[in-house]
Amino acid sequence: MQILKINTPFFRQGLVDSIPIVIGYIPACLTFGLVGKAMSLSSWEVFLLSAFVYAGASQFIGAKLLAAGAAAPVILLVTFIINLRYLFISMSFSQKVPKSLHVIQRSLIGFGLTEEVYAVGVMSKRNKELKGEHPPAYLIGLELPPYVITLLATWIGIMLAELIPSFILPALNTSLYALLIALIVPQLQATRQNLMIGLSATMSSWVLAPYLGNATVLFAMLIGAGIGSFVSRKSKKTREKMDPSDTPRGEVKL
């Protein structure tokens, strides 16, 4: 299978690029382990939520619903709605995945795809000779360390549940937001289109949050994508008007 043919340089580069993600995941996953045990869930319930859900906010909400005794269909429905954001992320990130990969291989890469992995993968300017696609080895190197550290940090959090004061937990959980900000800000400064996408998504999220709750994320993504598409078309038309190469053959611009 192609995904198992590890090209060492690409794999090492993926490991290097995953370091900021790993650093941000450690306190967040420690917090999840601590919070899960504080909700009187068993150690295995907390650990398996982290291992199989692997979706940040959905893990915390799933833990809260389990602790509250919610029915399984309710938990599945709520987490499904919250995770709909990954539909848009996956559609965009699929352009970075080689088309030749088997569906099972693509599914494994999809399982390891998080917002942070997406941000780093899209930002990467390497492998231009592959027309924007990342080698499977790079994707493995990028996704494997965050998943492994998620499991380890969650288990350590479970073990430390009796030792860390509860008032420290909110401070630990904010580290994930700091990581996202650190990944996004450089992209906002890169182009006018990126800046407009970020601003429109942020403002729409702030305005709609009191009315839509968790569904706000989906609508903010759609609004941001729409604004980005409009800005892109407008910029393209401006460049076409300014490009002298558009002059028909046989004509001379004076």
Backbone bond lengths (Angstrom), bond angles and torsions (degrees), N, CA, C in turn:
res aa  C-N    CA-C-N  psi(-1)  N-CA   C-N-CA  omega(-1)  CA-C   N-CA-C  phi
1 M - - - 1.464 - - 1.529 109.45 -
2 Q 1.303 116.46 137.86 1.457 121.24 -174.07 1.520 112.47 -59.83
3 I 1.338 116.58 -35.82 1.456 119.40 -174.75 1.522 111.89 -68.29
4 L 1.353 116.94 -18.79 1.453 120.54 -178.81 1.524 112.40 -88.65
5 K 1.325 117.78 -9.77 1.457 121.43 179.14 1.525 108.41 -84.35
6 I 1.323 114.88 86.11 1.456 120.51 -174.27 1.532 110.21 -75.25
7 N 1.325 114.82 116.76 1.457 120.85 173.25 1.529 106.23 -87.77
8 T 1.314 116.86 109.38 1.463 121.65 -169.17 1.528 114.21 -51.86
9 P 1.342 120.99 -48.57 1.476 119.45 -179.48 1.521 113.11 -59.41
10 F 1.337 117.01 -43.57 1.459 120.02 179.19 1.528 111.10 -65.45
11 F 1.333 116.91 -41.18 1.458 121.36 -179.57 1.530 110.22 -63.41
12 R 1.333 116.01 -44.07 1.464 119.95 178.86 1.528 111.09 -63.01
13 Q 1.342 116.62 -38.68 1.457 119.47 178.93 1.525 110.94 -64.98
14 G 1.324 116.28 -38.46 1.461 119.44 175.67 1.517 111.94 -62.39
15 L 1.331 116.66 -40.30 1.468 120.92 177.16 1.534 110.71 -61.30
16 V 1.330 115.99 -43.73 1.464 120.09 -179.54 1.527 110.68 -64.13
17 D 1.333 116.64 -44.41 1.465 120.42 -178.44 1.530 112.22 -67.23
18 S 1.327 117.26 -21.75 1.468 120.56 -178.24 1.526 113.00 -82.39
19 I 1.332 117.85 -9.86 1.469 120.87 -174.86 1.531 112.78 -57.37
20 P 1.359 120.20 -47.01 1.474 118.82 179.03 1.527 112.53 -60.75
21 I 1.335 116.56 -35.43 1.466 120.09 178.70 1.522 109.97 -65.24
22 V 1.330 116.38 -46.25 1.462 121.56 -179.01 1.526 110.67 -59.27
23 I 1.338 116.11 -44.08 1.469 120.28 -179.16 1.524 110.68 -60.93
24 G 1.327 117.20 -40.97 1.460 120.68 -179.90 1.517 113.21 -72.37
25 Y 1.337 117.40 -30.26 1.463 120.84 -177.52 1.529 112.95 -74.64
26 I 1.317 117.31 -28.62 1.469 119.52 -173.67 1.535 112.04 -57.10
27 P 1.349 119.77 -57.30 1.471 118.36 -179.36 1.520 113.07 -66.52
28 A 1.350 117.69 -34.45 1.457 120.07 -179.54 1.529 110.90 -64.66
29 C 1.329 117.30 -42.48 1.465 120.85 -178.85 1.527 111.67 -75.06
30 L 1.339 116.63 -33.53 1.465 119.31 172.00 1.528 109.99 -58.59
31 T 1.331 115.38 -43.12 1.452 120.60 179.28 1.519 111.49 -62.50
32 F 1.337 116.06 -41.32 1.462 118.86 -179.89 1.529 111.07 -62.22
33 G 1.322 116.25 -43.42 1.462 119.02 177.37 1.513 112.21 -60.87
34 L 1.333 116.08 -41.41 1.462 120.48 179.54 1.520 111.81 -67.59
35 V 1.339 116.04 -45.21 1.462 120.44 -178.61 1.521 110.92 -65.42
36 G 1.334 116.43 -41.96 1.464 119.71 179.51 1.513 112.52 -59.19
37 K 1.329 116.91 -44.06 1.464 120.05 178.41 1.518 111.49 -68.74
38 A 1.340 116.82 -33.21 1.462 120.67 178.25 1.524 111.44 -65.64
39 M 1.344 116.60 -22.99 1.466 121.40 178.11 1.526 112.30 -87.51
40 S 1.322 115.84 8.57 1.472 122.13 177.87 1.524 112.99 69.96
41 L 1.328 117.69 22.55 1.454 120.53 173.10 1.528 108.98 -80.87
42 S 1.324 116.55 154.87 1.462 119.35 177.87 1.519 110.01 -72.15
43 S 1.313 116.02 159.84 1.468 120.59 -179.53 1.519 111.08 -59.20
44 W 1.332 117.44 -39.96 1.461 120.70 -178.32 1.520 112.00 -71.17
45 E 1.331 117.39 -34.07 1.465 119.91 176.72 1.528 110.48 -62.68
46 V 1.321 116.30 -44.61 1.460 120.27 179.73 1.524 110.46 -65.32
47 F 1.329 116.73 -45.80 1.459 120.73 -176.86 1.525 111.40 -65.24
48 L 1.334 118.16 -43.07 1.465 120.53 -178.27 1.523 111.85 -70.17
49 L 1.319 117.99 -30.50 1.463 119.78 173.32 1.529 109.97 -60.42
50 S 1.316 115.33 -42.74 1.459 119.83 179.49 1.524 111.32 -68.38
51 A 1.338 117.05 -36.55 1.465 121.38 -175.07 1.520 112.50 -76.01
52 F 1.324 117.84 -38.11 1.464 120.25 -172.73 1.523 113.91 -103.30
53 V 1.320 117.40 -31.58 1.473 119.13 177.85 1.526 109.33 -80.90
54 Y 1.325 117.12 -52.48 1.467 123.53 173.63 1.529 111.25 46.64
55 A 1.333 115.47 55.99 1.464 118.62 -175.07 1.524 112.72 -146.14
56 G 1.322 117.14 31.99 1.459 119.85 171.55 1.520 114.11 60.32
57 A 1.333 115.61 -105.82 1.461 121.18 -175.18 1.527 111.84 -58.57
58 S 1.321 117.53 -36.55 1.463 120.77 -179.27 1.519 111.63 -63.79
59 Q 1.337 116.84 -32.08 1.461 119.65 177.59 1.532 110.59 -64.94
60 F 1.341 116.93 -45.65 1.458 120.58 -179.63 1.528 110.80 -64.55
61 I 1.336 116.25 -43.03 1.466 119.39 -179.48 1.523 110.50 -67.97
62 G 1.349 116.35 -40.66 1.457 119.72 177.08 1.514 111.77 -60.78
63 A 1.334 116.71 -40.64 1.463 120.64 178.62 1.528 110.83 -63.69
64 K 1.347 116.29 -42.44 1.463 119.94 179.68 1.524 111.42 -64.08
65 L 1.334 116.71 -40.81 1.460 120.26 179.75 1.526 111.39 -68.28
66 L 1.319 116.53 -39.58 1.473 119.64 176.38 1.524 111.12 -62.04
67 A 1.336 115.57 -44.98 1.461 119.84 -179.28 1.529 111.40 -64.47
68 A 1.343 115.95 -30.85 1.468 120.11 179.72 1.524 112.60 -81.79
69 G 1.333 116.70 -4.99 1.458 120.45 178.99 1.512 114.10 80.01
70 A 1.327 118.32 23.97 1.465 121.63 179.73 1.521 110.83 -66.06
71 A 1.336 115.70 150.67 1.460 120.85 179.70 1.523 110.48 -70.41
72 A 1.325 116.05 151.94 1.466 120.99 -177.35 1.530 112.68 -56.89
73 P 1.374 119.72 -43.61 1.480 118.77 179.01 1.522 112.70 -60.12
74 V 1.333 117.67 -35.16 1.461 121.15 179.29 1.527 110.18 -66.76
75 I 1.332 116.48 -43.88 1.462 120.75 179.58 1.526 110.45 -62.33
76 L 1.341 116.18 -44.42 1.466 120.40 -179.88 1.524 111.39 -63.56
77 L 1.326 117.04 -41.77 1.464 120.61 -178.70 1.526 111.09 -65.90
78 V 1.315 117.16 -45.47 1.466 120.47 -178.29 1.527 110.95 -63.73
79 T 1.330 116.54 -47.02 1.469 119.65 -179.32 1.531 111.21 -67.03
80 F 1.332 116.83 -32.11 1.467 119.87 177.06 1.524 111.01 -64.28
81 I 1.316 116.64 -44.04 1.465 120.82 -179.70 1.527 110.54 -64.40
82 I 1.330 115.67 -44.25 1.465 119.49 -179.38 1.523 111.28 -63.59
83 N 1.339 116.31 -37.10 1.469 120.73 -175.87 1.525 113.34 -84.86
84 L 1.325 118.26 4.01 1.465 119.73 177.27 1.526 111.65 -61.60
85 R 1.321 116.76 -21.47 1.469 119.30 178.27 1.525 111.09 -60.54
86 Y 1.334 116.68 -28.02 1.461 119.79 -179.59 1.529 112.15 -69.83
87 L 1.324 117.09 -18.23 1.461 119.89 175.56 1.524 110.15 -61.77
88 F 1.332 116.00 -46.65 1.466 120.60 -179.40 1.529 110.61 -71.19
89 I 1.326 116.47 -39.70 1.461 119.99 179.28 1.519 110.37 -62.54
90 S 1.337 116.72 -43.42 1.462 120.58 -178.41 1.522 111.74 -66.78
91 M 1.326 117.06 -39.21 1.462 120.31 178.94 1.523 110.76 -61.26
92 S 1.323 116.49 -39.55 1.458 120.33 179.44 1.535 111.15 -72.76
93 F 1.330 116.51 -43.99 1.459 120.75 -175.14 1.528 111.86 -71.51
94 S 1.324 118.01 -20.43 1.470 120.86 -179.38 1.525 111.36 -59.72
95 Q 1.344 117.54 -23.44 1.463 120.51 177.78 1.522 111.84 -68.96
96 K 1.339 116.66 -18.59 1.463 121.28 179.24 1.526 112.29 -91.69
97 V 1.315 117.56 -7.39 1.465 121.79 -176.41 1.525 109.27 -101.25
98 P 1.331 118.06 128.66 1.472 120.41 -179.97 1.528 112.18 -55.43
99 K 1.330 116.93 134.01 1.460 121.71 -178.69 1.529 112.53 -67.45
100 S 1.330 116.94 -18.88 1.459 120.72 -176.14 1.524 113.14 -77.83
101 L 1.327 118.38 -10.53 1.457 120.62 -177.34 1.524 111.51 -69.19
102 H 1.328 115.73 145.04 1.459 121.70 176.53 1.522 109.55 -67.15
103 V 1.328 116.86 155.93 1.457 121.18 -177.00 1.525 111.51 -60.76
104 I 1.322 117.87 -32.90 1.464 120.60 178.23 1.526 110.07 -66.67
105 Q 1.325 115.78 -42.03 1.458 120.26 178.90 1.526 111.01 -64.08
106 R 1.330 116.04 -42.56 1.460 120.26 178.59 1.528 110.83 -65.25
107 S 1.334 116.41 -34.00 1.467 120.42 178.75 1.519 111.05 -66.66
108 L 1.340 116.90 -39.51 1.455 120.52 178.47 1.528 110.86 -64.93
109 I 1.337 115.62 -41.27 1.469 119.17 176.89 1.528 109.75 -65.13
110 G 1.329 116.81 -38.49 1.456 120.78 178.25 1.521 112.31 -63.56
111 F 1.332 116.80 -37.06 1.465 119.98 179.00 1.522 110.80 -63.61
112 G 1.321 117.24 -37.16 1.461 120.87 -178.54 1.513 114.25 -82.93
113 L 1.339 116.94 0.62 1.465 120.78 -177.74 1.528 110.85 -81.34
114 T 1.312 116.50 119.43 1.462 122.97 173.72 1.528 108.50 -122.52
115 E 1.322 116.24 174.38 1.465 118.99 179.48 1.531 111.20 -58.89
116 E 1.330 115.60 -39.60 1.459 119.72 -177.54 1.529 111.55 -70.92
117 V 1.322 116.69 -41.52 1.467 120.74 176.36 1.525 109.66 -62.52
118 Y 1.312 116.36 -41.75 1.465 120.69 178.18 1.527 110.93 -59.41
119 A 1.339 115.96 -46.84 1.466 119.93 -177.61 1.524 111.01 -61.27
120 V 1.332 116.97 -46.02 1.464 120.19 -179.01 1.524 110.70 -67.34
121 G 1.338 117.02 -42.00 1.456 120.56 -179.08 1.515 113.28 -64.24
122 V 1.322 116.81 -39.75 1.460 121.00 179.74 1.524 110.70 -72.38
123 M 1.333 117.38 -34.64 1.458 121.20 -178.83 1.521 112.15 -71.42
124 S 1.326 117.81 -24.14 1.457 120.99 -175.18 1.523 111.09 -62.17
125 K 1.320 116.87 130.71 1.462 122.94 179.89 1.526 112.04 -101.51
126 R 1.333 117.31 8.41 1.456 120.30 -174.93 1.523 111.70 -82.49
127 N 1.302 114.69 171.18 1.465 122.42 173.33 1.519 112.75 60.92
128 K 1.348 116.98 41.06 1.460 119.91 -179.50 1.515 111.61 -64.37
129 E 1.339 116.19 -24.86 1.461 119.04 179.66 1.523 111.76 -67.27
130 L 1.331 117.13 -14.86 1.459 121.13 179.31 1.526 111.41 -98.09
131 K 1.320 116.68 16.26 1.470 122.78 177.15 1.527 111.99 57.86
132 G 1.324 115.64 42.09 1.459 120.30 175.62 1.508 114.72 88.84
133 E 1.330 118.37 -9.92 1.459 120.65 179.48 1.523 109.92 -84.27
134 H 1.339 116.08 140.97 1.456 120.93 177.17 1.521 110.10 -92.26
135 P 1.328 118.82 139.67 1.462 121.01 174.52 1.529 110.16 -60.99
136 P 1.330 118.61 146.48 1.463 120.87 178.64 1.521 112.74 -53.43
137 A 1.347 116.41 -36.79 1.464 119.99 -179.53 1.530 110.93 -61.26
138 Y 1.339 116.90 -39.43 1.468 120.31 179.03 1.526 110.41 -65.00
139 L 1.340 116.80 -42.54 1.456 120.94 -179.12 1.522 111.27 -64.38
140 I 1.331 116.97 -38.34 1.461 120.47 177.06 1.526 109.92 -63.96
141 G 1.328 116.02 -46.91 1.456 119.95 179.63 1.515 112.44 -62.52
142 L 1.330 117.20 -30.88 1.459 121.44 -179.51 1.525 112.23 -78.08
143 E 1.328 117.72 -35.58 1.460 121.46 -172.94 1.522 114.35 -94.98
144 L 1.317 117.35 -29.11 1.465 119.95 -174.45 1.534 113.95 -66.36
145 P 1.342 119.98 -49.55 1.471 119.12 -178.82 1.530 114.33 -58.98
146 P 1.357 120.12 -43.24 1.464 118.61 178.23 1.531 112.95 -60.77
147 Y 1.342 116.38 -37.02 1.474 118.78 -179.81 1.523 110.58 -69.46
148 V 1.323 116.27 -44.27 1.465 119.90 179.91 1.522 111.03 -62.44
149 I 1.342 117.29 -44.21 1.459 120.02 -179.41 1.527 110.69 -68.20
150 T 1.337 117.12 -28.88 1.461 120.06 175.57 1.516 110.53 -61.28
151 L 1.330 116.35 -46.00 1.462 120.27 -179.88 1.528 110.96 -66.13
152 L 1.335 116.62 -45.61 1.465 119.99 -177.64 1.532 111.47 -64.85
153 A 1.346 116.78 -46.68 1.457 120.00 -177.56 1.526 111.17 -67.31
154 T 1.333 117.32 -36.02 1.462 120.01 176.99 1.522 110.43 -62.50
155 W 1.326 116.40 -44.55 1.464 119.62 -178.95 1.522 111.19 -66.59
156 I 1.335 117.62 -38.73 1.461 120.58 177.07 1.529 109.89 -64.21
157 G 1.339 116.64 -40.12 1.461 120.28 177.06 1.513 111.84 -61.24
158 I 1.327 116.37 -39.19 1.466 120.93 177.23 1.529 110.15 -62.06
159 M 1.334 115.76 -43.09 1.465 120.54 -178.52 1.531 111.77 -68.24
160 L 1.339 116.46 -31.79 1.460 120.95 -176.64 1.528 113.09 -90.91
161 A 1.324 116.34 4.05 1.469 120.74 -173.22 1.531 112.86 -56.35
162 E 1.305 116.40 -30.62 1.458 119.75 -177.37 1.527 112.97 -87.05
163 L 1.325 118.12 -6.24 1.467 120.66 -172.03 1.517 114.44 -108.14
164 I 1.353 118.14 -30.50 1.469 121.35 -174.30 1.523 110.76 -92.59
165 P 1.346 118.87 127.54 1.478 121.41 178.96 1.520 111.59 -59.15
166 S 1.297 117.26 142.17 1.469 122.19 -175.35 1.526 112.79 -65.93
167 F 1.367 118.41 -26.60 1.467 119.01 -176.70 1.526 112.38 -71.16
168 I 1.328 118.31 -11.58 1.462 121.54 179.22 1.528 111.39 -84.56
169 L 1.324 117.98 -20.08 1.465 121.93 -172.97 1.527 114.09 -56.35
170 P 1.349 120.24 -46.73 1.474 118.73 -179.60 1.523 112.88 -58.85
171 A 1.332 117.76 -37.00 1.461 120.40 -179.93 1.523 111.16 -65.10
172 L 1.312 117.43 -38.44 1.457 120.70 178.59 1.523 111.56 -65.90
173 N 1.314 116.83 -37.87 1.460 121.35 -175.07 1.521 112.79 -69.42
174 T 1.329 118.21 -23.82 1.467 120.57 -178.38 1.524 112.55 -72.31
175 S 1.317 117.96 -11.64 1.470 120.55 -178.17 1.522 111.47 -62.30
176 L 1.327 117.49 -32.32 1.459 120.54 -179.40 1.526 110.53 -66.49
177 Y 1.326 117.51 -37.53 1.459 120.60 177.78 1.530 110.34 -68.00
178 A 1.328 116.53 -37.68 1.462 119.88 177.30 1.525 110.66 -62.38
179 L 1.336 116.74 -38.48 1.468 121.06 178.06 1.523 110.73 -63.15
180 L 1.321 117.34 -45.55 1.464 120.94 -179.69 1.524 110.86 -62.18
181 I 1.325 117.34 -41.33 1.459 121.00 178.79 1.525 110.64 -62.68
182 A 1.326 116.28 -42.32 1.467 120.43 -179.05 1.520 111.86 -64.22
183 L 1.350 117.18 -31.68 1.450 120.99 179.65 1.528 112.50 -79.49
184 I 1.327 116.40 -32.44 1.464 120.47 -172.27 1.525 112.68 -86.79
185 V 1.327 118.05 -38.78 1.466 121.20 -174.23 1.530 112.92 -54.31
186 P 1.350 119.89 -46.04 1.478 118.60 178.27 1.525 113.03 -58.84
187 Q 1.327 116.58 -33.62 1.459 119.72 179.22 1.520 111.81 -71.74
188 L 1.325 117.34 -34.13 1.462 120.64 177.52 1.520 111.17 -64.47
189 Q 1.312 116.15 -30.79 1.463 120.64 -179.29 1.528 112.37 -82.76
190 A 1.327 117.01 -11.89 1.463 120.51 -173.42 1.524 112.44 -72.99
191 T 1.331 117.79 -48.38 1.468 121.09 -176.35 1.526 110.58 -140.66
192 R 1.316 115.26 159.50 1.473 120.99 177.22 1.524 110.09 -65.05
193 Q 1.326 117.29 -35.87 1.455 120.86 179.44 1.529 110.99 -62.42
194 N 1.321 116.91 -46.27 1.460 120.43 178.86 1.520 111.62 -61.19
195 L 1.321 116.11 -40.58 1.457 120.29 179.57 1.525 111.02 -63.08
196 M 1.337 117.25 -43.71 1.463 120.65 179.89 1.524 111.51 -66.03
197 I 1.334 116.77 -37.85 1.465 120.02 177.33 1.526 110.15 -62.42
198 G 1.345 115.69 -46.93 1.460 119.62 -178.87 1.515 112.69 -63.25
199 L 1.337 116.40 -44.69 1.462 120.03 -178.59 1.520 112.11 -66.41
200 S 1.333 116.98 -44.01 1.463 119.96 -178.20 1.521 111.57 -66.80
201 A 1.340 116.98 -40.42 1.459 120.23 178.82 1.523 110.83 -66.55
202 T 1.333 116.47 -39.85 1.470 120.57 -179.83 1.518 111.47 -66.34
203 M 1.328 117.02 -47.10 1.461 120.98 -178.51 1.525 111.61 -65.43
204 S 1.343 116.72 -42.63 1.460 119.48 179.81 1.531 110.76 -66.29
205 S 1.318 116.97 -35.71 1.464 120.16 177.14 1.523 110.85 -64.61
206 W 1.340 115.98 -42.34 1.461 120.35 -179.92 1.539 111.35 -65.44
207 V 1.327 116.98 -39.90 1.463 121.05 -177.43 1.540 111.63 -74.19
208 L 1.335 116.41 -39.69 1.463 120.24 -173.06 1.521 114.47 -87.26
209 A 1.329 117.63 -17.55 1.466 121.15 -175.11 1.531 113.95 -53.57
210 P 1.355 119.74 -42.98 1.472 118.79 -179.59 1.527 113.32 -65.15
211 Y 1.328 117.64 -20.00 1.461 120.50 -174.86 1.530 113.56 -103.28
212 L 1.317 117.04 -30.89 1.469 120.37 -172.42 1.528 114.03 -109.58
213 G 1.312 117.72 -13.13 1.459 119.95 179.10 1.518 111.90 62.25
214 N 1.343 116.70 -131.26 1.468 121.24 -177.02 1.522 112.76 -65.48
215 A 1.340 117.72 -24.86 1.462 121.10 -179.98 1.525 112.07 -70.33
216 T 1.330 117.27 -10.28 1.463 121.26 -179.55 1.520 111.92 -57.11
217 V 1.325 116.84 -37.53 1.466 121.19 -177.76 1.521 110.67 -58.02
218 L 1.332 117.05 -44.18 1.465 121.13 -177.95 1.528 110.87 -64.90
219 F 1.321 117.06 -45.53 1.457 119.98 -178.78 1.524 111.46 -68.09
220 A 1.325 117.17 -36.37 1.460 120.11 177.58 1.525 110.88 -64.57
221 M 1.333 116.80 -38.57 1.465 120.47 177.35 1.521 111.22 -63.81
222 L 1.340 116.55 -43.06 1.467 120.52 179.82 1.528 111.13 -64.81
223 I 1.326 116.48 -41.59 1.461 120.08 179.73 1.525 109.87 -65.94
224 G 1.322 117.16 -44.68 1.458 120.68 178.45 1.514 112.07 -60.60
225 A 1.357 116.17 -42.54 1.463 120.23 179.10 1.525 111.28 -64.56
226 G 1.343 116.70 -39.10 1.455 120.29 179.21 1.524 111.68 -65.27
227 I 1.336 116.91 -43.95 1.462 121.16 178.30 1.523 110.32 -64.00
228 G 1.341 116.53 -41.91 1.461 120.29 179.28 1.515 112.12 -62.61
229 S 1.341 116.72 -40.08 1.458 120.72 178.38 1.526 111.14 -65.42
230 F 1.335 116.86 -40.67 1.463 121.19 179.02 1.531 110.74 -64.13
231 V 1.317 117.21 -45.06 1.464 121.42 179.69 1.522 110.72 -63.62
232 S 1.355 115.98 -38.95 1.465 120.09 -179.85 1.524 110.97 -64.09
233 R 1.337 117.05 -44.94 1.473 120.30 179.19 1.513 111.25 -64.05
234 K 1.332 116.79 -41.01 1.454 120.59 -179.43 1.528 110.71 -65.20
235 S 1.339 116.72 -40.97 1.467 120.60 178.84 1.516 111.19 -65.56
236 K 1.342 116.11 -37.48 1.456 120.58 179.81 1.528 110.96 -65.02
237 K 1.328 116.53 -42.20 1.461 120.22 178.74 1.518 110.80 -64.53
238 T 1.340 116.77 -38.51 1.458 120.52 178.99 1.518 111.02 -63.94
239 R 1.346 116.93 -42.55 1.461 120.52 179.09 1.515 111.82 -65.15
240 E 1.341 116.30 -37.32 1.462 120.19 179.68 1.524 111.22 -65.30
241 K 1.328 116.90 -37.25 1.464 120.18 179.03 1.524 111.60 -68.55
242 M 1.321 115.67 -31.71 1.464 120.12 -177.19 1.514 113.02 -89.73
243 D 1.338 118.34 -10.99 1.466 121.74 -175.29 1.525 109.70 -86.37
244 P 1.337 118.92 113.76 1.472 120.95 -178.84 1.521 112.97 -69.83
245 S 1.320 117.70 -13.91 1.469 120.32 -179.48 1.513 112.40 -69.94
246 D 1.360 116.21 -10.94 1.458 119.55 178.97 1.523 112.17 -77.02
247 T 1.341 118.65 -7.21 1.456 121.48 -178.39 1.524 110.50 -65.52
248 P 1.352 118.90 127.65 1.480 120.91 179.94 1.514 111.09 -59.57
249 R 1.336 114.91 150.09 1.466 120.20 178.94 1.530 111.17 -60.88
250 G 1.293 116.20 140.77 1.452 120.68 178.63 1.514 112.11 94.91
251 E 1.361 116.66 -11.42 1.451 120.40 179.71 1.524 108.73 -105.94
252 V 1.293 114.85 150.69 1.456 120.83 177.73 1.522 108.85 -124.79
253 K 1.348 114.49 128.17 1.459 118.13 177.25 1.518 109.33 -80.99
254 L 1.327 116.42 131.87 1.471 122.06 179.38 1.522 109.06 -101.27
